[in-house]
Amino acid sequence: MNKTIETILDHRSIRSFQDKPLTREQIETIITTAQAASTSSFIQAYSIIGVSDQNKKDQLAEVVGNQPYVAKNGHFLVFCADLNRHAQIAEMENIDVIPSIESTEKFMVSVIDAALAAQNAAIAAESMGLGICYIGGIRNNLEAVQSLLKTPDYVVPLFGMAIGYPAKVNDKKPRLPLEHVYMENEYQQDTATFIKQLEDYNQVISAYYRERTDGKREDTWTEQIGQMLEKKSRMYMKDFVQNRKMDLR
Ligand SMILES: Cc1cc2nc3c(=O)[nH]c(=O)nc-3n(C[C@H](O)[C@H](O)[C@H](O)COP(=O)(O)O)c2cc1C
């Protein structure tokens, strides 16, 4: 155990922040740690848009499905897959990179890069005593987000991150048992073991919600995830991404 591991293991999403903006120095530290993450072939295929304009934050909070902590926090970041600067390299180097940039592979590279940068930022913020909440709700209405943030072709906003001084801290959410997610040498397909692990985990999650909500909620993990997956969501994504000239081949 060391301080880094303690910080990582102490994570829980924060959805209520004090009315205290981050300093420029805090923001720059967080972004610099994001940039220190590994990046596929050194491509650095992401951008981070910090939203400090309160009017824009209010509009974003509505667009993401009325999540008030998108408007009320210390700072709000939007992580974007970004191959726009790479498209411009083509002109500088007088070569054709467009067929490569417009591929599913490069889109995946940019999404992976952005996610790695974001998680570095999250851990850095948490190590500074701040709390974070990722906001996938950004993808509820990407047209609106795109027009608010003026993102060009080859850029897809992926998720937001609210950061700030916590006003309310929930209990940590227990994760799946390690044996359920970690396999050695080959994929583990033993259905009986798999189901047993899920049943045990369901008990843990049910107890977690019962405790957290004074008994008002006690759904299991498989119930919760099953209900979520029963509904299709954001089915416009492929069209949106392809309209931004990514994931085309
Ligand atoms: C990419 C991503 C998008 C998320 N989007 C939202 C969101 O829109 N709103 C929200 O309240 N939480 C959001 N979350 C937070 C998850 O709900 C949370 O991480 C999960 O329930 C586990 O809880 P914990 O972070 O407290 O451990 C998101 C998390 C990730 C990684």
The ligand as an SDF file (V2000), in Angstrom:
LIG
                    3D

 31 33  0  0  0  0  0  0  0  0999 V2000
  -17.5310    7.3950  -18.9950 C   0  0  0  0  0  0  0  0  0  0  0  0
  -18.3990    7.5620  -17.7560 C   0  0  0  0  0  0  0  0  0  0  0  0
  -19.5660    8.2860  -17.8320 C   0  0  0  0  0  0  0  0  0  0  0  0
  -20.3280    8.5240  -16.6890 C   0  0  0  0  0  0  0  0  0  0  0  0
  -21.4350    9.3190  -16.7820 N   0  0  0  0  0  0  0  0  0  0  0  0
  -22.0880    9.6930  -15.6580 C   0  0  0  0  0  0  0  0  0  0  0  0
  -23.1370   10.6590  -15.7240 C   0  0  0  0  0  0  0  0  0  0  0  0
  -23.4980   11.1620  -16.8050 O   0  0  0  0  0  0  0  0  0  0  0  0
  -23.7250   11.0260  -14.5600 N   0  0  0  0  0  0  0  0  0  0  0  0
  -23.3470   10.5190  -13.3510 C   0  0  0  0  0  0  0  0  0  0  0  0
  -23.9280   10.9190  -12.3320 O   0  0  0  0  0  0  0  0  0  0  0  0
  -22.3430    9.5840  -13.2600 N   0  0  0  0  0  0  0  0  0  0  0  0
  -21.7100    9.1900  -14.3730 C   0  0  0  0  0  0  0  0  0  0  0  0
  -20.6610    8.2980  -14.2970 N   0  0  0  0  0  0  0  0  0  0  0  0
  -20.2440    7.7700  -12.9900 C   0  0  0  0  0  0  0  0  0  0  0  0
  -20.6430    6.2970  -12.8070 C   0  0  0  0  0  0  0  0  0  0  0  0
  -22.0310    6.2270  -12.5940 O   0  0  0  0  0  0  0  0  0  0  0  0
  -19.8530    5.7480  -11.5990 C   0  0  0  0  0  0  0  0  0  0  0  0
  -18.4830    5.7930  -11.8880 O   0  0  0  0  0  0  0  0  0  0  0  0
  -20.2750    4.3110  -11.2690 C   0  0  0  0  0  0  0  0  0  0  0  0
  -21.6090    4.2580  -10.8330 O   0  0  0  0  0  0  0  0  0  0  0  0
  -19.3950    3.7580  -10.1580 C   0  0  0  0  0  0  0  0  0  0  0  0
  -19.4870    4.5750   -9.0010 O   0  0  0  0  0  0  0  0  0  0  0  0
  -18.2080    5.2750   -8.3660 P   0  0  0  0  0  0  0  0  0  0  0  0
  -17.5270    6.1010   -9.4200 O   0  0  0  0  0  0  0  0  0  0  0  0
  -18.7530    6.1330   -7.2330 O   0  0  0  0  0  0  0  0  0  0  0  0
  -17.3310    4.1940   -7.8360 O   0  0  0  0  0  0  0  0  0  0  0  0
  -19.9240    7.9880  -15.4300 C   0  0  0  0  0  0  0  0  0  0  0  0
  -18.7470    7.2220  -15.3760 C   0  0  0  0  0  0  0  0  0  0  0  0
  -17.9960    7.0100  -16.5130 C   0  0  0  0  0  0  0  0  0  0  0  0
  -16.7110    6.2090  -16.4180 C   0  0  0  0  0  0  0  0  0  0  0  0
  1  2  1  0
  2  3  1  0
  2 30  2  0
  3  4  2  0
  4  5  1  0
  4 28  1  0
  5  6  2  0
  6  7  1  0
  6 13  1  0
  7  8  2  0
  7  9  1  0
  9 10  1  0
 10 11  2  0
 10 12  1  0
 12 13  2  0
 13 14  1  0
 14 15  1  0
 14 28  1  0
 15 16  1  0
 16 17  1  0
 16 18  1  0
 18 19  1  0
 18 20  1  0
 20 21  1  0
 20 22  1  0
 22 23  1  0
 23 24  1  0
 24 25  2  0
 24 26  1  0
 24 27  1  0
 28 29  2  0
 29 30  1  0
 30 31  1  0
M  END
$$$$
